[in-house]
Amino acid sequence: MHAEIPPEPVLHIAIGLIAIFILVLILPFKVKIVEENLEPFFLIMGILAVTISGLWSRELVEEAILAPVSIGGLPIGIFQVVLIAGLIIHKFNKQIYNGIIKFMNKAGFKFFVFILITILGLISSIISVIVTAVILAEVISAIPTDRGRKIELTVVTCFAVGLGAALTPVGEPLSTIAVSKLKGEPYHADFLFLFKLLGIYLIPGIIALAVYASLKIGRIKIERAEVPEYTGTLRAVIIRAVRVYAFVSALILLGGGLYPLVVWYIMKIPPQVLYWVNMISAVLDNATLTAAEISPDLSIMQIKSALIGLLISGGMLIPGNIPNIVAAGRLRITSREWARIGVPLGLVLMTVYFIVLMIEEVLLLGY
């Protein structure tokens, strides 16, 4: 797929791809029709990017068509998970919503928020980020609180889910690719490699997000919540799954089309700077960047920095991670609403983790 990329930058291609990247960053927040139609917009941008870069190939087209319906060669993907889960909830919404409300009434809203974020963040590495995202979206739908708190809780939980999913290779594509690229010398990465490498950073991060949300969002009093009415239709369930399919396909094309920028510029950036530059994974597929950046030639510290930067920034905007796409689609969260919470929170997390990593590096050099 990337074999035809020239070794040195081609000016007109670089200018065209940078222009597309800027449009992708700006238009969803400035143009209402784009904000309301992200899937076709990203699809058009993806097609333009691949055309400008001249990277159309059978492999790329097949990946864009099959990736939403297949994971690791298995005949199941995000499209089927979202569709099947949507149909189950459409059929059994009363029982599901009743169970959620019963637990929330018994536990209290503050503890409910803490448990929700902690459990979903940790189990996402086992049941996959896709299934976790579907569960999250429906739980948030059932909570009887105002839209602002629902959006904030969704964004914070998606950050936690994105972090937790990276702990095993079955959690999300980023972790699958990272383990695959490091399975040989010198790291011999196995199923628990990322857990051992990143667990000490990511698990406290998940718990910190849960504590933050429980104190900020969970402080409201919900004396005795009633089971909300399910307002979804069968048509809406099907359309939501189709839109998720289109979004994932569009991101694959966009990532493939913009890949020359990764090769020409991003791969040459020093690790400390790359940590911050990886905030582009808020828009680009972080699995594509992982494939470009991670290699056995990197030190452990470089691998940690690159992966943590990608994971955190993936929560900042809707296209950055699969949970964001699924939850935003189900709850009709706009790009502007997401960014208002996701960007500041992401910057705080990026800063905290950067300081932690720099202190660790200084201590290691000191020894």
PAPAKOL-471944 format. One record per residue (C-alpha): residue in one letter; x, y, z; residue number from 0. Coordinates in nm, 2 decimals, padded with zeros to 4 digits. Layout:
N
A:X:Y:Z:NUM
...
# end
This chain:
367
M:00.00:00.00:00.00:0
H:00.29:00.24:00.08:1
A:00.54:00.10:-00.17:2
E:00.50:00.39:-00.42:3
I:00.58:00.67:-00.18:4
P:00.88:00.87:-00.31:5
P:01.17:00.88:-00.05:6
E:01.18:01.26:-00.06:7
P:00.89:01.50:-00.03:8
V:00.72:01.60:-00.36:9
L:00.61:01.96:-00.32:10
H:00.27:01.96:-00.49:11
I:00.17:01.64:-00.32:12
A:00.28:01.77:00.02:13
I:00.10:02.10:-00.02:14
G:-00.22:01.92:-00.13:15
L:-00.21:01.67:00.16:16
I:-00.14:01.95:00.42:17
A:-00.43:02.14:00.28:18
I:-00.66:01.84:00.33:19
F:-00.53:01.79:00.68:20
I:-00.61:02.15:00.77:21
L:-00.96:02.12:00.62:22
V:-01.02:01.81:00.82:23
L:-00.91:01.99:01.14:24
I:-01.11:02.31:01.08:25
L:-01.43:02.25:00.88:26
P:-01.61:02.01:01.13:27
F:-01.60:02.30:01.38:28
K:-01.67:02.59:01.15:29
V:-01.92:02.46:00.89:30
K:-02.25:02.33:01.02:31
I:-02.33:02.11:00.72:32
V:-01.99:01.94:00.76:33
E:-02.05:01.90:01.14:34
E:-02.38:01.73:01.07:35
N:-02.24:01.51:00.79:36
L:-01.90:01.39:00.92:37
E:-01.91:01.05:00.74:38
P:-01.95:01.18:00.38:39
F:-01.71:01.47:00.45:40
F:-01.43:01.24:00.58:41
L:-01.50:01.00:00.29:42
I:-01.46:01.28:00.04:43
M:-01.14:01.40:00.21:44
G:-01.01:01.04:00.22:45
I:-01.07:00.99:-00.15:46
L:-00.90:01.33:-00.23:47
A:-00.60:01.24:-00.01:48
V:-00.55:00.91:-00.18:49
T:-00.59:01.06:-00.52:50
I:-00.34:01.34:-00.46:51
S:-00.09:01.11:-00.31:52
G:-00.14:00.86:-00.60:53
L:-00.17:00.57:-00.36:54
W:-00.48:00.40:-00.49:55
S:-00.43:00.03:-00.48:56
R:-00.65:-00.28:-00.46:57
E:-00.52:-00.35:-00.11:58
L:-00.62:-00.01:00.02:59
V:-00.97:-00.03:-00.13:60
E:-01.02:-00.38:00.01:61
E:-00.91:-00.26:00.35:62
A:-01.15:00.03:00.34:63
I:-01.43:-00.20:00.24:64
L:-01.35:-00.50:00.47:65
A:-01.20:-00.34:00.78:66
P:-01.54:-00.23:00.92:67
V:-01.68:-00.58:00.89:68
S:-01.37:-00.79:00.97:69
I:-01.12:-00.80:01.26:70
G:-00.81:-01.01:01.22:71
G:-00.96:-01.21:00.94:72
L:-01.27:-01.30:01.14:73
P:-01.61:-01.23:00.99:74
I:-01.70:-00.99:01.26:75
G:-01.63:-00.62:01.28:76
I:-01.75:-00.29:01.42:77
F:-02.04:-00.28:01.18:78
Q:-02.18:-00.61:01.29:79
V:-02.12:-00.54:01.66:80
V:-02.29:-00.20:01.64:81
L:-02.58:-00.34:01.44:82
I:-02.64:-00.66:01.66:83
A:-02.60:-00.47:01.98:84
G:-02.84:-00.21:01.85:85
L:-03.10:-00.47:01.76:86
I:-03.07:-00.64:02.10:87
I:-03.11:-00.32:02.28:88
H:-03.40:-00.22:02.05:89
K:-03.57:-00.55:02.15:90
F:-03.48:-00.57:02.52:91
N:-03.44:-00.20:02.61:92
K:-03.68:-00.21:02.90:93
Q:-03.49:-00.49:03.08:94
I:-03.15:-00.34:03.00:95
Y:-03.24:00.02:03.11:96
N:-03.42:-00.11:03.42:97
G:-03.10:-00.30:03.53:98
I:-02.89:00.01:03.48:99
I:-03.13:00.24:03.68:100
K:-03.16:-00.02:03.96:101
F:-02.79:-00.04:04.01:102
M:-02.75:00.34:03.99:103
N:-03.03:00.39:04.25:104
K:-02.87:00.14:04.48:105
A:-02.51:00.26:04.44:106
G:-02.56:00.63:04.41:107
F:-02.47:00.84:04.11:108
K:-02.12:00.93:04.22:109
F:-02.01:00.57:04.28:110
F:-02.20:00.46:03.97:111
V:-01.99:00.70:03.76:112
F:-01.66:00.58:03.92:113
I:-01.75:00.21:03.87:114
L:-01.87:00.27:03.51:115
I:-01.54:00.44:03.40:116
T:-01.31:00.20:03.59:117
I:-01.48:-00.12:03.47:118
L:-01.52:-00.02:03.11:119
G:-01.17:00.12:03.10:120
L:-01.02:-00.21:03.23:121
I:-01.24:-00.46:03.04:122
S:-01.19:-00.29:02.71:123
S:-00.86:-00.47:02.66:124
I:-01.05:-00.81:02.70:125
I:-01.39:-00.76:02.53:126
S:-01.25:-00.52:02.27:127
V:-01.29:-00.15:02.23:128
I:-01.59:-00.19:02.00:129
V:-01.81:-00.39:02.23:130
T:-01.71:-00.16:02.52:131
A:-01.81:00.14:02.32:132
V:-02.15:00.00:02.24:133
I:-02.21:-00.08:02.61:134
L:-02.10:00.27:02.71:135
A:-02.33:00.44:02.46:136
E:-02.64:00.26:02.58:137
V:-02.55:00.31:02.95:138
I:-02.52:00.68:02.89:139
S:-02.85:00.68:02.70:140
A:-03.02:00.54:03.00:141
I:-02.88:00.78:03.26:142
P:-03.15:01.04:03.36:143
T:-02.94:01.35:03.36:144
D:-02.90:01.66:03.13:145
R:-02.73:01.64:02.79:146
G:-02.42:01.84:02.91:147
R:-02.33:01.59:03.18:148
K:-02.40:01.30:02.94:149
I:-02.15:01.44:02.69:150
E:-01.89:01.51:02.95:151
L:-01.93:01.16:03.10:152
T:-01.91:01.01:02.75:153
V:-01.59:01.19:02.66:154
V:-01.41:01.11:02.99:155
T:-01.51:00.74:02.97:156
C:-01.39:00.72:02.61:157
F:-01.05:00.85:02.72:158
A:-01.04:00.57:02.98:159
V:-01.16:00.31:02.73:160
G:-00.90:00.42:02.48:161
L:-00.62:00.38:02.74:162
G:-00.74:00.05:02.87:163
A:-00.79:-00.11:02.53:164
A:-00.41:-00.08:02.47:165
L:-00.32:-00.32:02.74:166
T:-00.36:-00.64:02.53:167
P:-00.34:-00.70:02.15:168
V:-00.71:-00.79:02.13:169
G:-00.82:-00.45:02.27:170
E:-00.78:-00.23:01.96:171
P:-00.59:-00.21:01.63:172
L:-00.31:00.00:01.78:173
S:-00.21:-00.26:02.03:174
T:-00.24:-00.54:01.78:175
I:00.00:-00.37:01.54:176
A:00.24:-00.27:01.82:177
V:00.27:-00.62:01.95:178
S:00.30:-00.76:01.59:179
K:00.59:-00.52:01.51:180
L:00.78:-00.59:01.83:181
K:00.73:-00.97:01.85:182
G:01.09:-01.04:01.72:183
E:01.43:-00.93:01.85:184
P:01.50:-00.77:02.09:185
Y:01.16:-00.74:02.27:186
H:00.99:-01.07:02.19:187
A:00.65:-00.91:02.25:188
D:00.38:-01.15:02.37:189
F:00.02:-01.11:02.48:190
L:00.11:-00.94:02.81:191
F:00.39:-00.72:02.66:192
L:00.19:-00.40:02.65:193
F:00.04:-00.47:02.99:194
K:00.38:-00.50:03.14:195
L:00.51:-00.20:02.95:196
L:00.22:00.05:02.99:197
G:00.00:-00.09:03.27:198
I:00.18:00.11:03.54:199
Y:00.10:00.43:03.34:200
L:-00.24:00.35:03.20:201
I:-00.42:00.19:03.49:202
P:-00.36:00.48:03.73:203
G:-00.48:00.71:03.44:204
I:-00.81:00.52:03.41:205
I:-00.86:00.54:03.79:206
A:-00.77:00.91:03.79:207
L:-01.03:00.98:03.51:208
A:-01.29:00.78:03.71:209
V:-01.22:00.98:04.03:210
Y:-01.23:01.31:03.83:211
A:-01.56:01.23:03.67:212
S:-01.72:01.10:03.99:213
L:-01.63:01.42:04.17:214
K:-01.72:01.66:03.89:215
I:-02.01:01.49:03.71:216
G:-02.13:01.26:03.99:217
R:-02.18:01.54:04.24:218
I:-02.54:01.60:04.13:219
K:-02.82:01.44:04.33:220
I:-03.04:01.19:04.16:221
E:-03.27:01.09:04.44:222
R:-03.47:00.81:04.27:223
A:-03.42:00.78:03.89:224
E:-03.69:00.65:03.67:225
V:-03.64:00.42:03.38:226
P:-03.62:00.64:03.07:227
E:-03.83:00.58:02.77:228
Y:-03.65:00.42:02.48:229
T:-03.70:00.64:02.17:230
G:-03.49:00.46:01.91:231
T:-03.64:00.31:01.60:232
L:-03.53:00.01:01.39:233
R:-03.45:00.24:01.11:234
A:-03.22:00.45:01.34:235
V:-03.04:00.14:01.45:236
I:-02.96:00.03:01.10:237
I:-02.86:00.38:00.99:238
R:-02.63:00.42:01.29:239
A:-02.44:00.10:01.19:240
V:-02.41:00.21:00.83:241
R:-02.28:00.55:00.94:242
V:-02.02:00.38:01.16:243
Y:-01.92:00.16:00.87:244
A:-01.88:00.47:00.65:245
F:-01.68:00.66:00.91:246
V:-01.43:00.38:00.96:247
S:-01.38:00.33:00.59:248
A:-01.33:00.70:00.54:249
L:-01.07:00.71:00.81:250
I:-00.88:00.42:00.65:251
L:-00.87:00.61:00.32:252
L:-00.77:00.93:00.49:253
G:-00.49:00.76:00.68:254
G:-00.37:00.59:00.37:255
G:-00.38:00.91:00.16:256
L:-00.20:01.12:00.42:257
Y:00.07:00.85:00.49:258
P:00.34:01.03:00.28:259
L:00.33:01.31:00.53:260
V:00.41:01.05:00.80:261
V:00.70:00.91:00.60:262
W:00.84:01.25:00.49:263
Y:00.81:01.45:00.81:264
I:00.67:01.27:01.12:265
M:00.91:00.97:01.12:266
K:01.21:01.21:01.13:267
I:01.09:01.40:01.44:268
P:01.28:01.35:01.77:269
P:01.09:01.13:02.03:270
Q:01.02:01.42:02.28:271
V:00.87:01.63:02.00:272
L:00.70:01.33:01.84:273
Y:00.51:01.28:02.16:274
W:00.33:01.61:02.10:275
V:00.31:01.58:01.72:276
N:00.12:01.25:01.78:277
M:-00.18:01.47:01.87:278
I:-00.26:01.44:01.50:279
S:-00.40:01.10:01.59:280
A:-00.70:01.30:01.72:281
V:-00.79:01.31:01.35:282
L:-00.59:01.03:01.19:283
D:-00.61:00.66:01.26:284
N:-00.37:00.59:01.54:285
A:-00.31:00.24:01.41:286
T:-00.16:00.39:01.09:287
L:00.07:00.61:01.30:288
T:00.17:00.31:01.52:289
A:00.25:00.11:01.21:290
A:00.47:00.40:01.09:291
E:00.65:00.49:01.41:292
I:00.69:00.17:01.62:293
S:00.98:-00.06:01.53:294
P:01.23:-00.29:01.72:295
D:01.50:-00.03:01.66:296
L:01.33:00.21:01.92:297
S:01.43:00.21:02.28:298
I:01.17:00.12:02.55:299
M:01.14:00.48:02.64:300
Q:01.07:00.58:02.28:301
I:00.81:00.31:02.24:302
K:00.64:00.42:02.57:303
S:00.64:00.79:02.46:304
A:00.50:00.73:02.11:305
L:00.22:00.49:02.22:306
I:00.11:00.70:02.52:307
G:00.10:01.01:02.31:308
L:-00.11:00.83:02.04:309
L:-00.35:00.69:02.30:310
I:-00.42:01.01:02.49:311
S:-00.46:01.23:02.18:312
G:-00.70:00.97:02.03:313
G:-00.96:01.09:02.28:314
M:-00.95:01.45:02.19:315
L:-01.18:01.45:01.88:316
I:-01.45:01.22:01.75:317
P:-01.24:01.07:01.47:318
G:-00.95:00.99:01.70:319
N:-01.08:00.65:01.83:320
I:-01.35:00.39:01.77:321
P:-01.53:00.45:02.10:322
N:-01.56:00.82:02.02:323
I:-01.72:00.74:01.68:324
V:-01.97:00.49:01.82:325
A:-02.07:00.69:02.13:326
A:-02.09:01.02:01.94:327
G:-02.31:00.86:01.67:328
R:-02.54:00.70:01.93:329
L:-02.58:01.01:02.14:330
R:-02.56:01.26:01.85:331
I:-02.27:01.45:01.99:332
T:-02.13:01.71:01.75:333
S:-01.76:01.77:01.68:334
R:-01.77:02.10:01.86:335
E:-01.94:01.95:02.17:336
W:-01.68:01.68:02.19:337
A:-01.38:01.91:02.13:338
R:-01.50:02.15:02.40:339
I:-01.43:01.88:02.66:340
G:-01.19:01.65:02.48:341
V:-00.92:01.90:02.38:342
P:-00.86:02.06:02.73:343
L:-00.88:01.72:02.90:344
G:-00.64:01.57:02.65:345
L:-00.39:01.85:02.68:346
V:-00.39:01.81:03.06:347
L:-00.34:01.44:03.03:348
M:-00.07:01.49:02.77:349
T:00.11:01.73:03.00:350
V:00.09:01.51:03.31:351
Y:00.22:01.20:03.12:352
F:00.49:01.40:02.95:353
I:00.62:01.52:03.29:354
V:00.61:01.16:03.43:355
L:00.80:01.02:03.12:356
M:01.06:01.30:03.14:357
I:01.12:01.24:03.51:358
E:01.16:00.87:03.45:359
E:01.40:00.93:03.16:360
V:01.61:01.17:03.38:361
L:01.62:00.91:03.66:362
L:01.72:00.64:03.43:363
L:02.00:00.85:03.28:364
G:02.11:00.94:03.63:365
Y:02.16:00.57:03.70:366
# end
